[in-house]
Amino acid sequence: MEKEPIIMDVVNPQAAGIDVGSRSHWVAVGQSERDVREFGVFNQDLFAMAAWLEEKNIRTVALESTGTYWQNLYAVLMARGFHLVLCNGKFTKNIKGKKTDIKDCQWIQKLHTLGLLTSSFLPDGKTEELRTYCRQRGNLLRSAASTSKKMQKNLRLLNLRLDVVVKDICGLTGLLIIRSICSGETDPKKLASLRHGNCRKSSEEIARALESNGRKDYLFALKQELDTYDHLQGKIEACDREIEKVLDEIINSDDNKRQHHIDAKPYKRLNKNTPKDIDLNLKAYQMFEGTDLMAIEGMSYSTVLALMSEVGMEGIKKFSTAKHFASWLRLAPNNKVSGGKVLSSKVPKGSNRLKIALRNAANAIGNLKDSTPLRDFFHRINFRKGRVSAVSATARKLAVIIWNMVVKGVPYTNPEGYLFLDQKRKMGLVKRIKKQIDKFGLTNEDLGMETVPI
């Protein structure tokens, strides 16, 4: 019997493929040698490429997401009205024979003509701008953390064991003492007198830890690291101003976003790395058009900021189901089946900033002392499969909850609620105050206050 060839349907007849490079881009509009051309990476070269594609009546173009080299090319072609498919490089690696740039672009063009390439997720323009500022802020925070470790090392070499008596050397007490040390103060008692009222250690304990050995070289290095830390903090504040500006532009440009308002959540802890002058609770509520994501236990301001900057309101709607969203985050198991058996069901490798933020939120949920639905789910998985699996499973559940809240408008309900938990904390505080009053033999009349309810 004669073999009949399998005919592949042409889905995109006027398609081109581009092999993106750091020094040049190879473009193929067909499978013959005359249909392939090389263009440079300068601006005039990109415009010449767009003109050549228009001359060849190309309507859709596929290109690989190679590093950051594709971004300027993508912007030029998008402005010219081409339909662009930005695909992951791992979907175009099955080329036969010796690999060359010409074969690469022709292979991409062939796959795209047959409709075998899918586009990667890309946020809208304003979300991408917000993402740039937030990622730069994250880089600055990591640099500041590295500088903090170097300051701690120099303090230890000076025999100033501030890290033993203070939880965070870059907190209120720590920075006051470090600045005084860099100004030339050596008296331990004077340094200990800078202790903040919230510090748990007494002034005497802090003074015993601040007897220096007087090394000038380590003191010089400490001053240098303190200057670097202050410089980075200034850069972080500049990023915060730009983030607030972009958020205001996004919200004020849409009447449906601007009309929403929500009360503050005082029970949400404000981390020192959270933007100080931005009401992220209100901004997130307006950005997602009345969806209160902060109602989910474990959701912090940094998690909500990562969600707004990495996908945004319109970006999360691009995922047709919650499963697609969780799969894109690489939080869903990758089942490999052969012969009717599951060979592997591990979560795929790879990560992005939103996945990391959701995993951090899941870890915080696991540390909650009060019983909540998500916390109970975390501990059930933790008991069966361990904490690592529990963090991944809870992060996936958070992604599903967020998708349903934003896309379908399903509100999140906690049977106990934050109000109940906040009342429990207040009752505990009142009991501790009552215990201290009884310890020192004071009465409510001595304090000039009414009877403390228990």
C-alpha positions in Angstrom: 0.0 0.0 0.0 1.2 3.5 -0.8 1.9 5.7 2.1 -0.4 8.7 2.2 1.1 11.9 3.6 -0.5 13.6 6.5 -1.6 17.0 5.3 -1.2 19.9 7.8 -3.7 22.7 7.5 -2.2 26.1 7.0 -3.6 28.3 9.8 -1.6 31.5 9.2 -0.8 31.8 5.5 0.8 35.2 5.7 3.2 34.5 8.6 6.8 35.2 9.4 9.3 33.9 11.9 12.0 35.8 13.7 15.1 34.3 15.4 15.9 37.0 17.9 19.6 37.7 18.7 21.7 40.1 20.6 23.6 41.5 17.6 21.2 40.7 14.7 17.7 39.3 14.0 17.0 36.7 11.3 13.6 36.9 9.6 12.0 34.3 7.4 8.8 34.8 5.4 9.1 31.4 3.6 11.1 28.3 3.4 13.5 29.2 0.5 16.8 31.0 0.8 15.5 34.2 -0.8 12.8 34.4 1.8 15.3 34.9 4.7 17.0 38.2 5.6 19.2 39.4 8.4 18.6 42.8 10.1 20.6 44.6 12.8 19.4 45.6 16.2 19.5 49.4 15.8 16.3 51.4 15.6 16.6 52.1 11.8 17.2 48.4 11.3 14.0 47.5 13.1 12.0 50.0 11.0 13.6 48.5 7.8 12.5 45.0 9.0 8.9 46.2 9.5 8.9 47.8 6.0 10.2 44.6 4.4 7.5 42.6 6.2 4.8 45.0 5.0 6.3 44.6 1.5 5.9 40.8 1.7 2.2 41.3 2.9 2.9 39.6 6.3 0.2 39.9 8.8 1.3 37.8 11.8 4.8 37.3 13.2 6.2 34.8 15.7 9.3 35.4 17.7 11.1 33.9 20.7 11.2 35.6 24.1 15.0 35.6 24.2 16.2 37.6 27.2 15.3 41.3 26.8 16.4 41.5 23.2 12.9 41.0 21.9 11.2 44.0 23.6 12.2 46.9 21.3 11.5 44.7 18.3 8.1 43.8 19.7 7.2 47.4 20.3 8.2 48.5 16.7 6.2 45.6 15.1 3.2 46.2 17.4 3.1 49.9 16.4 3.1 48.9 12.7 -0.1 46.8 13.3 1.3 43.2 13.0 -0.3 40.4 15.0 2.6 39.1 17.2 3.0 35.8 18.9 5.7 35.8 21.6 6.5 32.2 22.3 8.6 30.4 24.8 11.9 29.1 23.4 11.4 25.6 24.6 8.5 25.1 22.1 10.8 25.8 19.1 13.7 23.5 19.9 12.8 20.4 17.9 14.6 21.4 14.7 16.5 18.6 12.9 20.1 18.6 11.8 22.7 21.3 12.4 21.4 24.3 14.2 21.8 27.7 12.4 20.1 31.0 12.6 18.6 30.6 9.1 17.1 27.2 10.0 15.9 28.6 13.3 13.9 31.4 11.8 12.5 29.1 9.0 11.5 26.5 11.6 9.7 29.2 13.6 8.0 30.4 10.5 6.8 26.9 9.6 5.5 26.2 13.1 3.6 29.5 13.1 2.2 28.9 9.6 0.7 25.6 10.8 -0.6 27.2 14.0 1.5 25.2 16.4 2.8 28.1 18.5 1.0 29.8 21.4 1.7 33.2 22.7 3.1 33.9 26.2 1.3 36.0 28.7 2.0 39.8 28.4 0.5 42.4 30.7 -0.9 45.7 29.4 1.3 48.8 29.0 0.5 50.5 32.4 0.8 47.2 34.3 4.2 46.6 32.6 5.3 50.1 33.7 4.2 49.4 37.3 5.9 46.1 37.1 9.2 47.8 36.2 9.1 50.1 39.2 8.1 47.3 41.6 10.9 45.0 40.4 13.4 47.8 40.7 12.2 48.3 44.2 12.6 44.6 45.0 16.2 44.7 43.7 16.9 47.7 46.0 15.4 45.9 49.0 17.7 43.0 48.4 20.7 45.3 48.1 19.7 47.0 51.4 19.4 43.6 53.1 22.8 42.7 51.9 24.2 46.0 53.2 22.4 45.3 56.5 24.3 42.0 56.8 27.6 43.7 56.2 26.8 46.3 58.9 26.1 43.5 61.3 29.4 41.8 60.4 31.4 45.0 61.1 29.6 45.5 64.4 30.5 42.0 65.4 34.1 42.6 64.5 34.0 45.8 66.6 32.7 43.5 69.5 29.5 45.6 69.4 27.0 42.7 69.8 23.9 44.8 68.9 22.5 41.8 67.0 22.2 39.9 70.3 20.1 42.5 72.2 18.2 43.9 69.3 16.0 41.9 67.0 16.7 44.1 63.9 19.7 46.3 63.8 18.0 48.4 61.1 15.0 49.0 63.3 14.4 52.1 65.4 16.7 51.3 68.2 19.4 49.7 66.0 19.8 52.6 63.5 19.9 55.2 66.3 22.7 53.4 68.0 24.6 52.7 64.8 24.4 56.4 63.7 25.7 57.4 67.2 28.6 55.0 66.9 29.5 56.3 63.5 29.4 59.8 64.9 32.1 58.9 67.4 30.2 58.0 70.5 31.8 55.2 72.5 30.1 55.3 75.9 27.9 52.2 76.2 25.5 53.9 78.7 24.9 56.8 76.3 24.4 54.4 73.4 22.0 52.3 75.5 20.0 55.4 76.4 19.0 55.6 72.7 16.8 52.5 73.2 13.3 52.8 71.9 10.4 52.2 74.3 9.3 49.1 72.4 12.6 47.4 72.8 12.3 44.3 75.0 15.9 44.4 76.4 16.7 46.9 79.2 19.2 49.7 79.0 21.6 47.7 81.2 21.6 44.7 79.0 22.1 46.8 75.9 25.0 48.7 77.5 26.8 45.4 78.3 26.7 44.5 74.6 28.1 47.8 73.4 31.7 47.7 74.8 33.8 48.2 71.6 37.4 47.1 71.0 38.1 50.4 69.2 39.2 49.1 65.8 39.3 52.1 63.4 39.3 50.0 60.2 36.1 48.2 61.1 34.5 51.5 62.2 35.4 53.0 58.8 33.8 50.0 57.0 30.7 50.4 59.2 30.4 54.1 58.2 30.7 53.2 54.5 27.9 50.5 54.8 25.7 52.9 56.7 26.1 55.5 53.9 25.2 52.9 51.3 22.2 51.8 53.3 20.9 55.4 53.6 21.5 55.9 49.9 19.5 52.7 49.0 16.6 53.9 51.3 16.5 57.1 49.4 16.2 55.2 46.1 13.5 53.0 47.6 11.5 56.1 48.5 11.9 57.4 45.0 10.5 54.1 43.6 7.5 54.4 46.0 6.7 57.8 44.6 6.7 56.5 41.1 4.6 53.5 42.1 2.0 55.8 43.7 2.0 58.0 40.6 1.3 55.0 38.2 -1.4 53.6 40.5 -3.1 57.0 40.6 -2.9 57.2 36.7 -4.5 53.7 36.3 -7.3 54.4 38.9 -8.1 58.0 37.9 -8.4 57.0 34.2 -11.3 54.7 35.0 -14.5 55.9 36.6 -15.5 52.4 37.7 -12.3 52.1 39.7 -12.3 55.6 41.1 -15.7 55.3 42.7 -14.9 52.6 45.1 -13.9 53.2 48.8 -13.0 50.9 51.7 -12.2 51.5 55.3 -8.7 50.9 56.6 -7.6 47.5 58.1 -5.7 48.3 61.3 -5.3 44.6 62.1 -3.1 44.1 59.0 0.5 44.3 60.1 2.6 47.0 58.2 6.0 45.6 57.4 8.9 48.0 57.4 9.5 47.1 53.7 6.0 48.1 52.7 5.6 51.4 51.0 4.8 53.9 53.8 2.9 56.7 52.0 0.6 54.5 49.8 -2.7 53.2 51.1 -2.4 49.8 49.3 -5.6 48.6 50.9 -7.6 51.3 49.2 -5.5 51.2 45.9 -6.0 47.4 45.6 -9.7 47.7 46.3 -10.0 50.4 43.6 -7.7 48.6 41.1 -9.8 45.4 41.2 -13.0 47.3 41.1 -14.5 46.6 44.5 -12.8 43.2 45.2 -11.4 43.1 48.7 -8.4 40.8 48.4 -7.1 41.9 51.8 -10.0 40.0 53.3 -8.1 36.8 52.7 -6.1 35.8 55.8 -2.3 35.8 55.1 -2.6 38.4 52.3 -0.1 41.2 53.0 0.4 44.5 51.3 3.4 43.2 49.4 1.4 40.2 48.1 -1.3 42.5 46.8 1.3 44.9 45.2 2.9 41.9 43.5 -0.5 40.9 42.1 -1.2 44.4 40.8 2.2 44.8 39.2 2.7 41.3 37.7 -0.7 40.6 36.1 -3.1 43.4 37.0 -6.9 43.5 36.6 -7.0 42.9 32.8 -4.1 40.4 32.9 -5.8 38.0 35.3 -8.9 38.0 33.1 -6.9 36.6 30.2 -6.8 33.3 31.9 -10.0 31.4 31.0 -10.2 29.3 34.2 -8.6 29.3 37.6 -6.8 26.1 36.6 -5.1 28.0 33.7 -4.0 30.7 36.2 -2.6 28.2 38.7 -0.8 26.3 35.9 0.8 29.6 34.6 2.0 30.3 38.1 3.5 26.7 38.1 1.6 25.8 41.2 -0.3 22.9 39.6 1.1 19.3 39.4 2.5 18.4 36.0 1.1 14.9 35.5 3.2 12.7 33.1 1.2 9.6 32.1 2.5 6.7 30.0 1.0 3.3 29.6 -1.9 4.3 31.8 0.4 5.0 34.7 1.3 8.4 36.3 5.1 8.6 36.0 5.4 11.9 37.8 3.1 14.5 39.3 5.6 17.0 40.6 5.1 20.8 40.3 7.1 22.0 37.3 10.3 23.9 37.9 10.4 27.6 37.5 9.1 30.6 39.4 8.0 34.1 39.0 7.6 37.0 41.5 3.9 36.4 41.9 4.4 32.7 42.7 7.0 33.7 45.4 4.6 36.2 46.9 1.7 33.7 47.1 4.1 31.1 48.6 5.1 33.6 51.2 1.5 34.3 52.0 0.8 30.6 52.3 3.7 30.2 54.7 2.2 33.1 56.8 -1.1 31.3 56.8 0.6 28.2 58.1 2.0 30.2 61.0 -1.4 31.6 62.1 -2.4 30.7 65.7 -6.1 31.1 65.3 -8.2 28.6 63.4 -9.2 29.7 59.9 -10.3 27.7 56.8 -7.0 28.2 55.0 -4.9 27.6 58.1 -6.7 24.3 58.7 -6.2 23.3 55.1 -2.5 24.1 55.4 -2.2 21.9 58.5 -4.0 19.0 56.9 -1.6 18.9 54.0 1.3 19.5 56.3 0.3 16.5 58.4 0.1 14.2 55.3 2.9 15.5 53.0 5.1 17.9 54.8 5.4 21.7 55.0 6.9 22.2 51.5 3.9 20.5 49.8 1.5 22.4 52.2 3.0 25.7 51.1 2.6 24.9 47.4 -1.0 23.5 47.9 -2.1 26.6 49.9 -0.5 28.9 47.4 -2.4 27.2 44.6 -5.6 27.5 46.6 -4.9 31.2 47.1 -4.5 31.6 43.3 -7.8 29.9 42.7 -9.5 32.1 45.3 -8.0 35.3 43.8 -9.1 34.3 40.3 -12.7 33.6 41.4 -12.8 36.9 43.3 -11.5 39.1 40.5 -13.0 37.4 37.4 -16.3 35.9 38.8 -16.9 38.5 41.6 -17.2 35.7 44.2 -16.4 37.3 47.7 -14.2 35.5 50.1 -15.9 34.6 53.4 -14.2 33.6 56.6 -16.6 32.2 59.1 -14.7 33.6 62.1 -13.5 36.7 60.3 -10.8 39.2 61.2 -13.1 41.1 63.5 -13.4 38.0 65.7 -9.7 37.5 65.8 -9.1 41.2 66.4 -11.5 41.1 69.4 -9.6 38.0 70.8 -6.3 40.0 70.6 -7.9 43.0 72.4 -9.3 40.7 75.1 -5.8 39.2 75.6 -4.3 42.7 75.9 -6.9 43.8 78.4 -6.1 40.7 80.5 -2.4 41.4 80.5 -3.1 45.0 81.6 -5.3 43.8 84.4 -2.6 41.3 85.5 0.0 44.1 85.7 -2.4 46.3 87.7 -3.0 43.5 90.2 0.8 42.9 90.4 1.6 46.4 91.5 -1.5 46.8 93.7 -3.0 49.6 91.7 -6.7 50.3 91.4 -8.7 51.8 88.5 -9.2 54.9 90.6 -5.5 55.3 91.0 -5.2 55.2 87.2 -8.1 57.6 86.7 -10.0 55.1 84.5 -13.2 53.1 84.6 -13.5 49.5 85.5 -11.6 47.3 83.0 -14.1 44.8 81.5 -12.9 41.2 81.2 
